Amino acid sequence: MKWIWGAIVFLGIFFSFASQREHREFTEQVDCNNDSCYGYYQGPEFIKGDDIAHQFSNTMSAKVGDQLKKLYREQNYVQVNLKSINMSTEGMGSGHVTYKLTIPFQKVSDSCAAKTSFDHCGGWNHTPALTARKKQLQKALLPGDQLDISPLTTTPEGLQEYWIQWRNQNTQATCAVQKN
């Protein structure tokens, strides 16, 4: 009887591991501090036709936005240094990619000079649809504000990204009357 229970436990662990492995074909990590957010994705470019590797830009943008808001609440006023973003995509085209991003922050003079929202617009081997993305983000701006957009950042393997930051209308509502 013990061997039956042992076999059941073994099979349960085996199938659980196999199921997790099927859904965990990649690794990603993001770490943020007062100076930057650094992260990487390592895994397939595509899973079942979905552009999984490029979706790491979404993950990173959300984490950067969260960190900007956290620092703002701590009265540590920063914005992303858009010209110093470092991006690499080793292995693109091979089916397995290592996508690394470093998003550095720079201190600013006061709370209304800070930026507390962050996003991106990009793609692999095609021009990003920046005009459409700018239109989508207009509703997120404080009255009279504009998006702060990086120069086009590209990797030798063909990932192209515009990085975008702005003052969050909820977090920085008191800045509505003060220009950048």
C-alpha positions in Angstrom: 0.0 0.0 0.0 2.9 2.4 0.8 4.3 1.9 -2.7 1.0 3.0 -4.2 0.9 6.2 -2.2 4.6 6.7 -3.1 3.8 6.3 -6.8 0.8 8.7 -6.6 3.0 11.3 -4.9 5.8 10.8 -7.5 3.4 11.1 -10.4 1.8 14.2 -8.9 5.2 15.9 -8.5 6.2 14.8 -11.9 3.1 16.2 -13.7 3.2 19.3 -11.6 6.8 19.9 -12.6 6.1 19.2 -16.2 3.1 21.6 -16.2 5.2 24.3 -14.5 8.0 23.8 -17.0 5.6 24.1 -20.0 4.3 27.5 -18.6 7.7 28.6 -17.3 9.8 28.7 -20.5 11.5 32.0 -19.6 13.1 33.9 -16.8 12.6 37.6 -16.0 13.6 39.8 -13.2 13.4 43.5 -12.4 15.2 45.2 -9.5 14.8 48.9 -8.7 16.5 51.3 -6.3 16.9 55.1 -5.8 19.1 55.4 -8.9 17.6 53.1 -11.5 15.7 50.0 -12.5 17.5 47.1 -14.1 15.9 44.0 -15.5 16.2 41.2 -17.9 14.2 38.6 -19.8 15.8 35.4 -21.0 13.8 32.9 -23.1 12.0 32.4 -26.4 11.2 35.3 -28.6 7.7 33.9 -29.3 5.5 31.4 -27.5 2.5 30.1 -29.5 2.9 33.1 -31.9 2.9 35.7 -29.1 5.8 38.2 -29.0 6.8 37.2 -25.5 10.3 38.7 -25.4 9.1 42.2 -26.4 6.4 42.1 -23.7 9.3 42.5 -21.2 9.1 46.2 -22.2 5.6 46.3 -20.7 6.8 44.6 -17.5 9.7 47.0 -17.1 7.6 50.0 -17.8 5.1 49.1 -15.1 8.0 48.5 -12.6 9.6 51.8 -13.4 6.3 53.7 -13.1 5.8 52.0 -9.7 9.3 53.0 -8.5 8.9 56.6 -9.7 5.7 56.9 -7.6 7.3 55.2 -4.6 10.3 57.6 -4.7 7.9 60.5 -5.1 6.0 59.5 -2.0 9.3 59.3 -0.2 10.0 62.9 -1.3 12.9 61.7 -3.5 12.1 63.6 -6.7 13.4 62.0 -9.9 12.7 61.4 -13.5 14.1 58.9 -16.0 17.3 60.0 -17.7 15.8 59.1 -21.1 19.1 59.6 -23.1 21.0 57.1 -20.9 18.6 54.1 -21.1 20.7 51.0 -22.0 19.0 48.2 -23.9 20.4 45.0 -25.4 18.7 42.0 -27.1 21.3 39.3 -27.6 20.2 36.2 -29.6 17.2 37.8 -31.4 16.5 35.7 -34.5 17.8 32.5 -32.9 14.6 31.8 -31.1 16.1 32.5 -27.7 16.7 36.0 -26.5 18.4 37.7 -23.6 16.8 41.2 -23.3 18.4 43.5 -20.8 17.3 47.0 -19.8 18.8 49.6 -17.5 16.5 52.6 -16.8 18.5 55.3 -14.9 17.0 58.1 -12.8 18.2 61.6 -12.3 17.3 63.9 -9.4 15.2 67.0 -10.1 14.7 70.2 -8.1 11.2 69.7 -6.8 8.0 67.6 -6.8 6.5 69.2 -9.9 9.7 68.6 -11.9 9.5 64.9 -11.1 7.9 62.4 -13.5 5.8 59.6 -12.0 4.5 57.6 -15.0 6.5 55.7 -17.6 5.7 53.7 -20.7 7.1 52.7 -24.1 6.3 52.3 -27.7 8.2 49.9 -29.8 8.7 46.7 -31.7 11.0 44.2 -33.4 12.2 45.2 -36.8 9.4 47.7 -37.5 8.9 51.4 -36.9 7.1 52.0 -33.6 3.6 53.5 -33.9 4.5 56.5 -31.9 1.7 58.8 -33.2 -1.0 56.4 -32.1 0.7 55.8 -28.7 1.0 59.6 -28.0 -2.7 59.9 -28.8 -3.6 57.0 -26.4 -1.6 58.7 -23.6 -3.0 62.2 -23.9 -5.8 61.4 -21.5 -3.3 60.5 -18.8 -1.6 64.0 -18.8 -2.1 66.8 -16.4 -3.8 69.8 -18.2 -1.3 71.6 -20.3 1.4 68.9 -20.0 3.2 67.1 -22.7 4.8 63.7 -22.9 8.6 63.5 -22.5 9.8 61.1 -25.1 13.2 59.6 -25.6 15.1 59.5 -28.8 14.5 56.2 -30.7 16.5 53.5 -28.9 17.6 50.5 -31.0 19.6 47.4 -30.6 21.8 45.8 -33.3 19.3 42.9 -33.4 16.4 45.2 -34.4 14.4 46.1 -31.2 13.2 49.7 -31.4 11.8 51.6 -28.5 10.6 55.0 -27.6 10.5 55.5 -23.8 7.9 57.9 -22.5 7.5 59.6 -19.1 5.0 62.2 -17.7 3.6 63.6 -14.5 0.9 61.3 -13.2 -2.4 63.2 -12.9 -3.3 61.5 -9.7 0.0 61.4 -7.9 1.0 64.9 -8.9 -2.5 66.6 -9.0 -1.2 69.6 -7.0 1.2 70.3 -9.9 -1.7 70.9 -12.4 -1.3 74.7 -12.4 2.6 74.6 -12.5 4.3 74.0 -15.8 7.2 71.6 -16.2 
